[in-house]
Amino acid sequence: MAHTLVNIMVDVKQSLACESGEALVEELRRLHGVSRARVSPWISRLVLVDFDPMLTNTQRIFGAVVYHGFDARLVGL
């Protein structure tokens, strides 16, 4: 059975300097159900996340971002 992936964008208000952006992306990739996470190559404050909605949800992803001390908002589903 094929799973449908959902894509979201998280707008992080702080600068995602190289180290902090990589640490956040690595943490998001470890979440069960997240298949891909990366900082946008076009707008460095956007984090792009692909996930399986049967295994995780936007609130869990958003919670991981906030837990790491970032002021953020979800901007796309």
PQR file of N, CA, C, O and H, with PARSE charges and radii, in Angstrom:
ATOM      1  N   MET A   1       0.841  -1.178   0.000 -0.4000 1.5000
ATOM      2  CA  MET A   1       0.000   0.000   0.000 -0.0000 2.0000
ATOM      3  C   MET A   1       0.883   1.237   0.000  0.5500 1.7000
ATOM      4  O   MET A   1       1.796   1.350   0.818 -0.5500 1.4000
ATOM      5  N   ALA A   2       0.621   2.154  -0.902 -0.4000 1.5000
ATOM      6  CA  ALA A   2       1.406   3.383  -1.006 -0.0000 2.0000
ATOM      7  C   ALA A   2       0.933   4.397   0.032  0.5500 1.7000
ATOM      8  O   ALA A   2      -0.263   4.543   0.285 -0.5500 1.4000
ATOM      9  H   ALA A   2      -0.120   2.062  -1.566  0.4000 1.0000
ATOM     10  N   HIS A   3       1.889   5.084   0.618 -0.4000 1.5000
ATOM     11  CA  HIS A   3       1.570   6.131   1.585 -0.0000 2.0000
ATOM     12  C   HIS A   3       1.649   7.480   0.895  0.5500 1.7000
ATOM     13  O   HIS A   3       2.519   7.714   0.056 -0.5500 1.4000
ATOM     14  H   HIS A   3       2.860   4.965   0.412  0.4000 1.0000
ATOM     15  N   THR A   4       0.749   8.348   1.250 -0.4000 1.5000
ATOM     16  CA  THR A   4       0.761   9.701   0.731 -0.0000 2.0000
ATOM     17  C   THR A   4       1.612  10.560   1.648  0.5500 1.7000
ATOM     18  O   THR A   4       1.428  10.553   2.865 -0.5500 1.4000
ATOM     19  H   THR A   4       0.042   8.158   1.932  0.4000 1.0000
ATOM     20  N   LEU A   5       2.546  11.300   1.061 -0.4000 1.5000
ATOM     21  CA  LEU A   5       3.361  12.211   1.851 -0.0000 2.0000
ATOM     22  C   LEU A   5       2.755  13.600   1.806  0.5500 1.7000
ATOM     23  O   LEU A   5       2.192  14.021   0.796 -0.5500 1.4000
ATOM     24  H   LEU A   5       2.695  11.305   0.072  0.4000 1.0000
ATOM     25  N   VAL A   6       2.882  14.298   2.914 -0.4000 1.5000
ATOM     26  CA  VAL A   6       2.416  15.672   3.040 -0.0000 2.0000
ATOM     27  C   VAL A   6       3.655  16.548   3.144  0.5500 1.7000
ATOM     28  O   VAL A   6       4.650  16.163   3.759 -0.5500 1.4000
ATOM     29  H   VAL A   6       3.340  13.956   3.735  0.4000 1.0000
ATOM     30  N   ASN A   7       3.587  17.725   2.540 -0.4000 1.5000
ATOM     31  CA  ASN A   7       4.693  18.668   2.587 -0.0000 2.0000
ATOM     32  C   ASN A   7       4.254  19.896   3.366  0.5500 1.7000
ATOM     33  O   ASN A   7       3.171  20.435   3.139 -0.5500 1.4000
ATOM     34  H   ASN A   7       2.779  18.038   2.041  0.4000 1.0000
ATOM     35  N   ILE A   8       5.109  20.333   4.291 -0.4000 1.5000
ATOM     36  CA  ILE A   8       4.825  21.578   5.008 -0.0000 2.0000
ATOM     37  C   ILE A   8       6.067  22.456   4.984  0.5500 1.7000
ATOM     38  O   ILE A   8       7.185  21.988   4.768 -0.5500 1.4000
ATOM     39  H   ILE A   8       5.988  19.894   4.475  0.4000 1.0000
ATOM     40  N   MET A   9       5.833  23.744   5.212 -0.4000 1.5000
ATOM     41  CA  MET A   9       6.916  24.707   5.374 -0.0000 2.0000
ATOM     42  C   MET A   9       6.796  25.290   6.763  0.5500 1.7000
ATOM     43  O   MET A   9       5.706  25.640   7.216 -0.5500 1.4000
ATOM     44  H   MET A   9       4.925  24.123   5.387  0.4000 1.0000
ATOM     45  N   VAL A  10       7.927  25.391   7.431 -0.4000 1.5000
ATOM     46  CA  VAL A  10       7.977  26.027   8.744 -0.0000 2.0000
ATOM     47  C   VAL A  10       8.802  27.286   8.587  0.5500 1.7000
ATOM     48  O   VAL A  10       9.972  27.226   8.210 -0.5500 1.4000
ATOM     49  H   VAL A  10       8.812  25.107   7.063  0.4000 1.0000
ATOM     50  N   ASP A  11       8.194  28.433   8.878 -0.4000 1.5000
ATOM     51  CA  ASP A  11       8.882  29.726   8.806 -0.0000 2.0000
ATOM     52  C   ASP A  11       9.497  30.000  10.169  0.5500 1.7000
ATOM     53  O   ASP A  11       8.786  30.203  11.154 -0.5500 1.4000
ATOM     54  H   ASP A  11       7.244  28.482   9.185  0.4000 1.0000
ATOM     55  N   VAL A  12      10.829  30.003  10.219 -0.4000 1.5000
ATOM     56  CA  VAL A  12      11.564  30.228  11.460 -0.0000 2.0000
ATOM     57  C   VAL A  12      12.007  31.680  11.476  0.5500 1.7000
ATOM     58  O   VAL A  12      12.682  32.130  10.550 -0.5500 1.4000
ATOM     59  H   VAL A  12      11.407  29.837   9.419  0.4000 1.0000
ATOM     60  N   LYS A  13      11.637  32.420  12.515 -0.4000 1.5000
ATOM     61  CA  LYS A  13      11.941  33.854  12.556 -0.0000 2.0000
ATOM     62  C   LYS A  13      13.415  34.144  12.795  0.5500 1.7000
ATOM     63  O   LYS A  13      13.931  35.149  12.306 -0.5500 1.4000
ATOM     64  H   LYS A  13      11.089  32.055  13.267  0.4000 1.0000
ATOM     65  N   GLN A  14      14.100  33.281  13.539 -0.4000 1.5000
ATOM     66  CA  GLN A  14      15.530  33.472  13.764 -0.0000 2.0000
ATOM     67  C   GLN A  14      16.314  33.000  12.539  0.5500 1.7000
ATOM     68  O   GLN A  14      15.817  32.228  11.719 -0.5500 1.4000
ATOM     69  H   GLN A  14      13.680  32.465  13.936  0.4000 1.0000
ATOM     70  N   SER A  15      17.522  33.475  12.441 -0.4000 1.5000
ATOM     71  CA  SER A  15      18.397  33.044  11.360 -0.0000 2.0000
ATOM     72  C   SER A  15      18.769  31.584  11.556  0.5500 1.7000
ATOM     73  O   SER A  15      19.117  31.163  12.659 -0.5500 1.4000
ATOM     74  H   SER A  15      17.925  34.102  13.107  0.4000 1.0000
ATOM     75  N   LEU A  16      18.693  30.830  10.494 -0.4000 1.5000
ATOM     76  CA  LEU A  16      19.127  29.431  10.543 -0.0000 2.0000
ATOM     77  C   LEU A  16      20.569  29.384  10.058  0.5500 1.7000
ATOM     78  O   LEU A  16      20.855  28.994   8.926 -0.5500 1.4000
ATOM     79  H   LEU A  16      18.410  31.172   9.598  0.4000 1.0000
ATOM     80  N   ALA A  17      21.463  29.793  10.944 -0.4000 1.5000
ATOM     81  CA  ALA A  17      22.883  29.718  10.624 -0.0000 2.0000
ATOM     82  C   ALA A  17      23.212  28.272  10.308  0.5500 1.7000
ATOM     83  O   ALA A  17      22.471  27.363  10.682 -0.5500 1.4000
ATOM     84  H   ALA A  17      21.230  30.110  11.863  0.4000 1.0000
ATOM     85  N   CYS A  18      24.281  28.067   9.644 -0.4000 1.5000
ATOM     86  CA  CYS A  18      24.659  26.731   9.164 -0.0000 2.0000
ATOM     87  C   CYS A  18      24.512  25.660  10.246  0.5500 1.7000
ATOM     88  O   CYS A  18      23.868  24.637  10.013 -0.5500 1.4000
ATOM     89  H   CYS A  18      24.883  28.805   9.340  0.4000 1.0000
ATOM     90  N   GLU A  19      25.093  25.877  11.413 -0.4000 1.5000
ATOM     91  CA  GLU A  19      25.061  24.859  12.470 -0.0000 2.0000
ATOM     92  C   GLU A  19      23.674  24.663  13.065  0.5500 1.7000
ATOM     93  O   GLU A  19      23.241  23.529  13.270 -0.5500 1.4000
ATOM     94  H   GLU A  19      25.616  26.708  11.603  0.4000 1.0000
ATOM     95  N   SER A  20      22.974  25.763  13.345 -0.4000 1.5000
ATOM     96  CA  SER A  20      21.651  25.612  13.954 -0.0000 2.0000
ATOM     97  C   SER A  20      20.654  25.022  12.973  0.5500 1.7000
ATOM     98  O   SER A  20      19.780  24.250  13.368 -0.5500 1.4000
ATOM     99  H   SER A  20      23.327  26.684  13.178  0.4000 1.0000
ATOM    100  N   GLY A  21      20.771  25.375  11.706 -0.4000 1.5000
ATOM    101  CA  GLY A  21      19.888  24.812  10.692 -0.0000 2.0000
ATOM    102  C   GLY A  21      20.114  23.326  10.512  0.5500 1.7000
ATOM    103  O   GLY A  21      19.158  22.560  10.392 -0.5500 1.4000
ATOM    104  H   GLY A  21      21.481  26.003  11.386  0.4000 1.0000
ATOM    105  N   GLU A  22      21.377  22.911  10.493 -0.4000 1.5000
ATOM    106  CA  GLU A  22      21.693  21.494  10.343 -0.0000 2.0000
ATOM    107  C   GLU A  22      21.211  20.688  11.541  0.5500 1.7000
ATOM    108  O   GLU A  22      20.694  19.583  11.380 -0.5500 1.4000
ATOM    109  H   GLU A  22      22.153  23.533  10.591  0.4000 1.0000
ATOM    110  N   ALA A  23      21.377  21.237  12.744 -0.4000 1.5000
ATOM    111  CA  ALA A  23      20.932  20.530  13.956 -0.0000 2.0000
ATOM    112  C   ALA A  23      19.415  20.362  13.955  0.5500 1.7000
ATOM    113  O   ALA A  23      18.906  19.298  14.307 -0.5500 1.4000
ATOM    114  H   ALA A  23      21.797  22.135  12.875  0.4000 1.0000
ATOM    115  N   LEU A  24      18.698  21.403  13.564 -0.4000 1.5000
ATOM    116  CA  LEU A  24      17.240  21.326  13.520 -0.0000 2.0000
ATOM    117  C   LEU A  24      16.788  20.304  12.481  0.5500 1.7000
ATOM    118  O   LEU A  24      15.914  19.483  12.759 -0.5500 1.4000
ATOM    119  H   LEU A  24      19.112  22.267  13.278  0.4000 1.0000
ATOM    120  N   VAL A  25      17.369  20.348  11.301 -0.4000 1.5000
ATOM    121  CA  VAL A  25      17.005  19.415  10.237 -0.0000 2.0000
ATOM    122  C   VAL A  25      17.282  17.976  10.671  0.5500 1.7000
ATOM    123  O   VAL A  25      16.465  17.090  10.423 -0.5500 1.4000
ATOM    124  H   VAL A  25      18.079  21.015  11.075  0.4000 1.0000
ATOM    125  N   GLU A  26      18.411  17.737  11.309 -0.4000 1.5000
ATOM    126  CA  GLU A  26      18.729  16.389  11.784 -0.0000 2.0000
ATOM    127  C   GLU A  26      17.703  15.906  12.809  0.5500 1.7000
ATOM    128  O   GLU A  26      17.294  14.745  12.783 -0.5500 1.4000
ATOM    129  H   GLU A  26      19.076  18.457  11.511  0.4000 1.0000
ATOM    130  N   GLU A  27      17.293  16.788  13.700 -0.4000 1.5000
ATOM    131  CA  GLU A  27      16.282  16.412  14.709 -0.0000 2.0000
ATOM    132  C   GLU A  27      14.951  16.082  14.031  0.5500 1.7000
ATOM    133  O   GLU A  27      14.293  15.111  14.404 -0.5500 1.4000
ATOM    134  H   GLU A  27      17.625  17.731  13.722  0.4000 1.0000
ATOM    135  N   LEU A  28      14.555  16.873  13.050 -0.4000 1.5000
ATOM    136  CA  LEU A  28      13.298  16.613  12.349 -0.0000 2.0000
ATOM    137  C   LEU A  28      13.365  15.294  11.581  0.5500 1.7000
ATOM    138  O   LEU A  28      12.381  14.556  11.530 -0.5500 1.4000
ATOM    139  H   LEU A  28      15.090  17.662  12.747  0.4000 1.0000
ATOM    140  N   ARG A  29      14.499  14.998  10.994 -0.4000 1.5000
ATOM    141  CA  ARG A  29      14.659  13.741  10.255 -0.0000 2.0000
ATOM    142  C   ARG A  29      14.527  12.524  11.168  0.5500 1.7000
ATOM    143  O   ARG A  29      14.155  11.443  10.711 -0.5500 1.4000
ATOM    144  H   ARG A  29      15.299  15.597  11.035  0.4000 1.0000
ATOM    145  N   ARG A  30      14.828  12.694  12.443 -0.4000 1.5000
ATOM    146  CA  ARG A  30      14.733  11.582  13.393 -0.0000 2.0000
ATOM    147  C   ARG A  30      13.299  11.300  13.836  0.5500 1.7000
ATOM    148  O   ARG A  30      13.022  10.242  14.402 -0.5500 1.4000
ATOM    149  H   ARG A  30      15.130  13.572  12.814  0.4000 1.0000
ATOM    150  N   LEU A  31      12.383  12.240  13.581 -0.4000 1.5000
ATOM    151  CA  LEU A  31      10.992  12.019  13.967 -0.0000 2.0000
ATOM    152  C   LEU A  31      10.402  10.877  13.135  0.5500 1.7000
ATOM    153  O   LEU A  31      10.557  10.827  11.915 -0.5500 1.4000
ATOM    154  H   LEU A  31      12.608  13.099  13.120  0.4000 1.0000
ATOM    155  N   HIS A  32       9.731   9.974  13.824 -0.4000 1.5000
ATOM    156  CA  HIS A  32       9.069   8.860  13.144 -0.0000 2.0000
ATOM    157  C   HIS A  32       8.041   9.420  12.161  0.5500 1.7000
ATOM    158  O   HIS A  32       7.173  10.203  12.546 -0.5500 1.4000
ATOM    159  H   HIS A  32       9.605  10.014  14.815  0.4000 1.0000
ATOM    160  N   GLY A  33       8.139   9.022  10.908 -0.4000 1.5000
ATOM    161  CA  GLY A  33       7.192   9.462   9.893 -0.0000 2.0000
ATOM    162  C   GLY A  33       7.718  10.558   8.988  0.5500 1.7000
ATOM    163  O   GLY A  33       7.149  10.800   7.924 -0.5500 1.4000
ATOM    164  H   GLY A  33       8.844   8.385  10.596  0.4000 1.0000
ATOM    165  N   VAL A  34       8.801  11.233   9.386 -0.4000 1.5000
ATOM    166  CA  VAL A  34       9.389  12.275   8.535 -0.0000 2.0000
ATOM    167  C   VAL A  34      10.320  11.590   7.541  0.5500 1.7000
ATOM    168  O   VAL A  34      11.247  10.880   7.931 -0.5500 1.4000
ATOM    169  H   VAL A  34       9.263  11.037  10.251  0.4000 1.0000
ATOM    170  N   SER A  35      10.065  11.810   6.259 -0.4000 1.5000
ATOM    171  CA  SER A  35      10.895  11.187   5.235 -0.0000 2.0000
ATOM    172  C   SER A  35      11.979  12.130   4.725  0.5500 1.7000
ATOM    173  O   SER A  35      13.005  11.678   4.215 -0.5500 1.4000
ATOM    174  H   SER A  35       9.312  12.386   5.943  0.4000 1.0000
ATOM    175  N   ARG A  36      11.760  13.431   4.858 -0.4000 1.5000
ATOM    176  CA  ARG A  36      12.743  14.397   4.368 -0.0000 2.0000
ATOM    177  C   ARG A  36      12.548  15.721   5.093  0.5500 1.7000
ATOM    178  O   ARG A  36      11.418  16.161   5.307 -0.5500 1.4000
ATOM    179  H   ARG A  36      10.927  13.798   5.272  0.4000 1.0000
ATOM    180  N   ALA A  37      13.654  16.349   5.469 -0.4000 1.5000
ATOM    181  CA  ALA A  37      13.633  17.684   6.068 -0.0000 2.0000
ATOM    182  C   ALA A  37      14.863  18.417   5.575  0.5500 1.7000
ATOM    183  O   ALA A  37      15.955  17.852   5.522 -0.5500 1.4000
ATOM    184  H   ALA A  37      14.572  15.991   5.295  0.4000 1.0000
ATOM    185  N   ARG A  38      14.683  19.680   5.215 -0.4000 1.5000
ATOM    186  CA  ARG A  38      15.806  20.462   4.716 -0.0000 2.0000
ATOM    187  C   ARG A  38      15.496  21.945   4.815  0.5500 1.7000
ATOM    188  O   ARG A  38      14.334  22.351   4.816 -0.5500 1.4000
ATOM    189  H   ARG A  38      13.795  20.139   5.258  0.4000 1.0000
ATOM    190  N   VAL A  39      16.544  22.744   4.897 -0.4000 1.5000
ATOM    191  CA  VAL A  39      16.400  24.195   4.841 -0.0000 2.0000
ATOM    192  C   VAL A  39      16.237  24.550   3.367  0.5500 1.7000
ATOM    193  O   VAL A  39      16.952  24.025   2.514 -0.5500 1.4000
ATOM    194  H   VAL A  39      17.488  22.414   4.896  0.4000 1.0000
ATOM    195  N   SER A  40      15.307  25.429   3.075 -0.4000 1.5000
ATOM    196  CA  SER A  40      15.055  25.828   1.695 -0.0000 2.0000
ATOM    197  C   SER A  40      16.317  26.425   1.074  0.5500 1.7000
ATOM    198  O   SER A  40      16.983  27.248   1.702 -0.5500 1.4000
ATOM    199  H   SER A  40      14.726  25.856   3.768  0.4000 1.0000
ATOM    200  N   PRO A  41      16.650  26.022  -0.148 -0.5600 1.5000
ATOM    201  CA  PRO A  41      17.807  26.616  -0.815  0.2800 2.0000
ATOM    202  C   PRO A  41      17.552  28.045  -1.288  0.5500 1.7000
ATOM    203  O   PRO A  41      18.494  28.758  -1.633 -0.5500 1.4000
ATOM    204  N   TRP A  42      16.293  28.469  -1.307 -0.4000 1.5000
ATOM    205  CA  TRP A  42      15.950  29.798  -1.799 -0.0000 2.0000
ATOM    206  C   TRP A  42      15.732  30.807  -0.682  0.5500 1.7000
ATOM    207  O   TRP A  42      16.123  31.968  -0.804 -0.5500 1.4000
ATOM    208  H   TRP A  42      15.528  27.890  -1.027  0.4000 1.0000
ATOM    209  N   ILE A  43      15.108  30.365   0.407 -0.4000 1.5000
ATOM    210  CA  ILE A  43      14.825  31.250   1.545 -0.0000 2.0000
ATOM    211  C   ILE A  43      15.308  30.527   2.791  0.5500 1.7000
ATOM    212  O   ILE A  43      14.683  29.566   3.238 -0.5500 1.4000
ATOM    213  H   ILE A  43      14.790  29.422   0.506  0.4000 1.0000
ATOM    214  N   SER A  44      16.416  30.986   3.349 -0.4000 1.5000
ATOM    215  CA  SER A  44      17.103  30.229   4.400 -0.0000 2.0000
ATOM    216  C   SER A  44      16.343  30.132   5.723  0.5500 1.7000
ATOM    217  O   SER A  44      16.745  29.362   6.595 -0.5500 1.4000
ATOM    218  H   SER A  44      16.924  31.767   2.985  0.4000 1.0000
ATOM    219  N   ARG A  45      15.275  30.879   5.895 -0.4000 1.5000
ATOM    220  CA  ARG A  45      14.532  30.747   7.153 -0.0000 2.0000
ATOM    221  C   ARG A  45      13.382  29.739   7.049  0.5500 1.7000
ATOM    222  O   ARG A  45      12.685  29.489   8.033 -0.5500 1.4000
ATOM    223  H   ARG A  45      14.948  31.505   5.186  0.4000 1.0000
ATOM    224  N   LEU A  46      13.186  29.167   5.868 -0.4000 1.5000
ATOM    225  CA  LEU A  46      12.137  28.171   5.684 -0.0000 2.0000
ATOM    226  C   LEU A  46      12.697  26.762   5.799  0.5500 1.7000
ATOM    227  O   LEU A  46      13.717  26.433   5.192 -0.5500 1.4000
ATOM    228  H   LEU A  46      13.752  29.370   5.069  0.4000 1.0000
ATOM    229  N   VAL A  47      12.017  25.937   6.584 -0.4000 1.5000
ATOM    230  CA  VAL A  47      12.360  24.528   6.696 -0.0000 2.0000
ATOM    231  C   VAL A  47      11.265  23.750   5.986  0.5500 1.7000
ATOM    232  O   VAL A  47      10.084  23.903   6.298 -0.5500 1.4000
ATOM    233  H   VAL A  47      11.189  26.204   7.077  0.4000 1.0000
ATOM    234  N   LEU A  48      11.652  22.923   5.040 -0.4000 1.5000
ATOM    235  CA  LEU A  48      10.719  22.135   4.248 -0.0000 2.0000
ATOM    236  C   LEU A  48      10.716  20.709   4.790  0.5500 1.7000
ATOM    237  O   LEU A  48      11.770  20.094   4.948 -0.5500 1.4000
ATOM    238  H   LEU A  48      12.611  22.798   4.786  0.4000 1.0000
ATOM    239  N   VAL A  49       9.531  20.193   5.071 -0.4000 1.5000
ATOM    240  CA  VAL A  49       9.422  18.868   5.687 -0.0000 2.0000
ATOM    241  C   VAL A  49       8.393  18.038   4.925  0.5500 1.7000
ATOM    242  O   VAL A  49       7.276  18.490   4.670 -0.5500 1.4000
ATOM    243  H   VAL A  49       8.674  20.692   4.942  0.4000 1.0000
ATOM    244  N   ASP A  50       8.790  16.811   4.565 -0.4000 1.5000
ATOM    245  CA  ASP A  50       7.891  15.836   3.952 -0.0000 2.0000
ATOM    246  C   ASP A  50       7.647  14.741   4.987  0.5500 1.7000
ATOM    247  O   ASP A  50       8.591  14.233   5.592 -0.5500 1.4000
ATOM    248  H   ASP A  50       9.697  16.444   4.772  0.4000 1.0000
ATOM    249  N   PHE A  51       6.384  14.382   5.188 -0.4000 1.5000
ATOM    250  CA  PHE A  51       6.080  13.372   6.200 -0.0000 2.0000
ATOM    251  C   PHE A  51       4.843  12.580   5.835  0.5500 1.7000
ATOM    252  O   PHE A  51       4.033  12.985   5.001 -0.5500 1.4000
ATOM    253  H   PHE A  51       5.618  14.795   4.697  0.4000 1.0000
ATOM    254  N   ASP A  52       4.726  11.441   6.487 -0.4000 1.5000
ATOM    255  CA  ASP A  52       3.579  10.555   6.319 -0.0000 2.0000
ATOM    256  C   ASP A  52       2.570  10.909   7.414  0.5500 1.7000
ATOM    257  O   ASP A  52       2.858  10.709   8.594 -0.5500 1.4000
ATOM    258  H   ASP A  52       5.384  11.112   7.164  0.4000 1.0000
ATOM    259  N   PRO A  53       1.402  11.427   7.053 -0.5600 1.5000
ATOM    260  CA  PRO A  53       0.424  11.846   8.064  0.2800 2.0000
ATOM    261  C   PRO A  53      -0.175  10.682   8.861  0.5500 1.7000
ATOM    262  O   PRO A  53      -0.853  10.906   9.863 -0.5500 1.4000
ATOM    263  N   MET A  54       0.072   9.445   8.424 -0.4000 1.5000
ATOM    264  CA  MET A  54      -0.391   8.294   9.195 -0.0000 2.0000
ATOM    265  C   MET A  54       0.564   7.995  10.359  0.5500 1.7000
ATOM    266  O   MET A  54       0.204   7.275  11.290 -0.5500 1.4000
ATOM    267  H   MET A  54       0.623   9.263   7.610  0.4000 1.0000
ATOM    268  N   LEU A  55       1.783   8.552  10.301 -0.4000 1.5000
ATOM    269  CA  LEU A  55       2.792   8.256  11.305 -0.0000 2.0000
ATOM    270  C   LEU A  55       3.138   9.442  12.205  0.5500 1.7000
ATOM    271  O   LEU A  55       3.601   9.247  13.329 -0.5500 1.4000
ATOM    272  H   LEU A  55       2.075   9.137   9.544  0.4000 1.0000
ATOM    273  N   THR A  56       2.922  10.652  11.731 -0.4000 1.5000
ATOM    274  CA  THR A  56       3.182  11.847  12.540 -0.0000 2.0000
ATOM    275  C   THR A  56       2.251  12.952  12.077  0.5500 1.7000
ATOM    276  O   THR A  56       1.431  12.744  11.182 -0.5500 1.4000
ATOM    277  H   THR A  56       2.546  10.810  10.818  0.4000 1.0000
ATOM    278  N   ASN A  57       2.373  14.132  12.685 -0.4000 1.5000
ATOM    279  CA  ASN A  57       1.483  15.232  12.312 -0.0000 2.0000
ATOM    280  C   ASN A  57       2.216  16.566  12.404  0.5500 1.7000
ATOM    281  O   ASN A  57       3.348  16.639  12.883 -0.5500 1.4000
ATOM    282  H   ASN A  57       3.038  14.301  13.412  0.4000 1.0000
ATOM    283  N   THR A  58       1.558  17.602  11.941 -0.4000 1.5000
ATOM    284  CA  THR A  58       2.183  18.921  11.909 -0.0000 2.0000
ATOM    285  C   THR A  58       2.494  19.444  13.312  0.5500 1.7000
ATOM    286  O   THR A  58       3.494  20.136  13.503 -0.5500 1.4000
ATOM    287  H   THR A  58       0.639  17.542  11.552  0.4000 1.0000
ATOM    288  N   GLN A  59       1.668  19.128  14.273 -0.4000 1.5000
ATOM    289  CA  GLN A  59       1.909  19.624  15.627 -0.0000 2.0000
ATOM    290  C   GLN A  59       3.158  19.000  16.244  0.5500 1.7000
ATOM    291  O   GLN A  59       3.879  19.667  16.987 -0.5500 1.4000
ATOM    292  H   GLN A  59       0.856  18.566  14.118  0.4000 1.0000
ATOM    293  N   ARG A  60       3.416  17.757  15.950 -0.4000 1.5000
ATOM    294  CA  ARG A  60       4.631  17.102  16.462 -0.0000 2.0000
ATOM    295  C   ARG A  60       5.867  17.728  15.813  0.5500 1.7000
ATOM    296  O   ARG A  60       6.871  17.964  16.486 -0.5500 1.4000
ATOM    297  H   ARG A  60       2.831  17.215  15.346  0.4000 1.0000
ATOM    298  N   ILE A  61       5.794  17.994  14.519 -0.4000 1.5000
ATOM    299  CA  ILE A  61       6.907  18.624  13.807 -0.0000 2.0000
ATOM    300  C   ILE A  61       7.123  20.042  14.336  0.5500 1.7000
ATOM    301  O   ILE A  61       8.249  20.432  14.645 -0.5500 1.4000
ATOM    302  H   ILE A  61       4.979  17.802  13.972  0.4000 1.0000
ATOM    303  N   PHE A  62       6.045  20.802  14.437 -0.4000 1.5000
ATOM    304  CA  PHE A  62       6.131  22.169  14.949 -0.0000 2.0000
ATOM    305  C   PHE A  62       6.663  22.171  16.382  0.5500 1.7000
ATOM    306  O   PHE A  62       7.479  23.019  16.743 -0.5500 1.4000
ATOM    307  H   PHE A  62       5.130  20.486  14.186  0.4000 1.0000
ATOM    308  N   GLY A  63       6.206  21.233  17.185 -0.4000 1.5000
ATOM    309  CA  GLY A  63       6.668  21.130  18.567 -0.0000 2.0000
ATOM    310  C   GLY A  63       8.165  20.896  18.650  0.5500 1.7000
ATOM    311  O   GLY A  63       8.823  21.434  19.540 -0.5500 1.4000
ATOM    312  H   GLY A  63       5.543  20.544  16.892  0.4000 1.0000
ATOM    313  N   ALA A  64       8.715  20.101  17.741 -0.4000 1.5000
ATOM    314  CA  ALA A  64      10.163  19.858  17.727 -0.0000 2.0000
ATOM    315  C   ALA A  64      10.925  21.135  17.396  0.5500 1.7000
ATOM    316  O   ALA A  64      11.997  21.379  17.948 -0.5500 1.4000
ATOM    317  H   ALA A  64       8.180  19.664  17.018  0.4000 1.0000
ATOM    318  N   VAL A  65      10.385  21.938  16.509 -0.4000 1.5000
ATOM    319  CA  VAL A  65      11.033  23.212  16.150 -0.0000 2.0000
ATOM    320  C   VAL A  65      11.033  24.152  17.342  0.5500 1.7000
ATOM    321  O   VAL A  65      12.064  24.740  17.671 -0.5500 1.4000
ATOM    322  H   VAL A  65       9.513  21.739  16.060  0.4000 1.0000
ATOM    323  N   VAL A  66       9.893  24.297  17.988 -0.4000 1.5000
ATOM    324  CA  VAL A  66       9.766  25.186  19.150 -0.0000 2.0000
ATOM    325  C   VAL A  66      10.606  24.675  20.318  0.5500 1.7000
ATOM    326  O   VAL A  66      11.219  25.467  21.034 -0.5500 1.4000
ATOM    327  H   VAL A  66       9.056  23.820  17.721  0.4000 1.0000
ATOM    328  N   TYR A  67      10.637  23.375  20.512 -0.4000 1.5000
ATOM    329  CA  TYR A  67      11.433  22.767  21.579 -0.0000 2.0000
ATOM    330  C   TYR A  67      12.906  23.147  21.450  0.5500 1.7000
ATOM    331  O   TYR A  67      13.606  23.281  22.454 -0.5500 1.4000
ATOM    332  H   TYR A  67      10.139  22.732  19.930  0.4000 1.0000
ATOM    333  N   HIS A  68      13.367  23.317  20.237 -0.4000 1.5000
ATOM    334  CA  HIS A  68      14.761  23.694  19.994 -0.0000 2.0000
ATOM    335  C   HIS A  68      14.987  25.201  20.102  0.5500 1.7000
ATOM    336  O   HIS A  68      16.061  25.698  19.762 -0.5500 1.4000
ATOM    337  H   HIS A  68      12.799  23.208  19.421  0.4000 1.0000
ATOM    338  N   GLY A  69      13.972  25.926  20.575 -0.4000 1.5000
ATOM    339  CA  GLY A  69      14.148  27.346  20.867 -0.0000 2.0000
ATOM    340  C   GLY A  69      13.874  28.296  19.725  0.5500 1.7000
ATOM    341  O   GLY A  69      14.211  29.476  19.815 -0.5500 1.4000
ATOM    342  H   GLY A  69      13.099  25.523  20.851  0.4000 1.0000
ATOM    343  N   PHE A  70      13.279  27.820  18.665 -0.4000 1.5000
ATOM    344  CA  PHE A  70      12.988  28.692  17.536 -0.0000 2.0000
ATOM    345  C   PHE A  70      11.579  29.264  17.645  0.5500 1.7000
ATOM    346  O   PHE A  70      10.653  28.578  18.078 -0.5500 1.4000
ATOM    347  H   PHE A  70      13.006  26.861  18.592  0.4000 1.0000
ATOM    348  N   ASP A  71      11.427  30.510  17.253 -0.4000 1.5000
ATOM    349  CA  ASP A  71      10.127  31.154  17.137 -0.0000 2.0000
ATOM    350  C   ASP A  71       9.684  30.897  15.694  0.5500 1.7000
ATOM    351  O   ASP A  71      10.322  31.369  14.753 -0.5500 1.4000
ATOM    352  H   ASP A  71      12.180  31.067  16.902  0.4000 1.0000
ATOM    353  N   ALA A  72       8.610  30.163  15.525 -0.4000 1.5000
ATOM    354  CA  ALA A  72       8.258  29.723  14.177 -0.0000 2.0000
ATOM    355  C   ALA A  72       6.752  29.677  13.985  0.5500 1.7000
ATOM    356  O   ALA A  72       5.978  29.838  14.928 -0.5500 1.4000
ATOM    357  H   ALA A  72       8.092  29.780  16.289  0.4000 1.0000
ATOM    358  N   ARG A  73       6.359  29.451  12.736 -0.4000 1.5000
ATOM    359  CA  ARG A  73       4.947  29.243  12.397 -0.0000 2.0000
ATOM    360  C   ARG A  73       4.877  28.331  11.196  0.5500 1.7000
ATOM    361  O   ARG A  73       5.781  28.317  10.360 -0.5500 1.4000
ATOM    362  H   ARG A  73       6.988  29.320  11.970  0.4000 1.0000
ATOM    363  N   LEU A  74       3.807  27.575  11.112 -0.4000 1.5000
ATOM    364  CA  LEU A  74       3.553  26.743   9.953 -0.0000 2.0000
ATOM    365  C   LEU A  74       2.950  27.620   8.875  0.5500 1.7000
ATOM    366  O   LEU A  74       2.022  28.381   9.149 -0.5500 1.4000
ATOM    367  H   LEU A  74       3.073  27.587  11.791  0.4000 1.0000
ATOM    368  N   VAL A  75       3.457  27.530   7.656 -0.4000 1.5000
ATOM    369  CA  VAL A  75       2.939  28.384   6.582 -0.0000 2.0000
ATOM    370  C   VAL A  75       2.391  27.607   5.405  0.5500 1.7000
ATOM    371  O   VAL A  75       1.869  28.215   4.470 -0.5500 1.4000
ATOM    372  H   VAL A  75       4.211  26.912   7.434  0.4000 1.0000
ATOM    373  N   GLY A  76       2.486  26.310   5.412 -0.4000 1.5000
ATOM    374  CA  GLY A  76       1.948  25.559   4.294 -0.0000 2.0000
ATOM    375  C   GLY A  76       1.640  24.129   4.640  0.5500 1.7000
ATOM    376  O   GLY A  76       2.346  23.506   5.433 -0.5500 1.4000
ATOM    377  H   GLY A  76       2.910  25.816   6.171  0.4000 1.0000
ATOM    378  N   LEU A  77       0.595  23.609   4.050 -0.4000 1.5000
ATOM    379  CA  LEU A  77       0.231  22.212   4.221 -0.0000 2.0000
ATOM    380  C   LEU A  77       0.016  21.611   2.848  0.5500 1.7000
ATOM    381  O   LEU A  77      -0.303  20.427   2.735 -0.5500 1.4000
ATOM    382  H   LEU A  77       0.023  24.116   3.406  0.4000 1.0000
TER
END
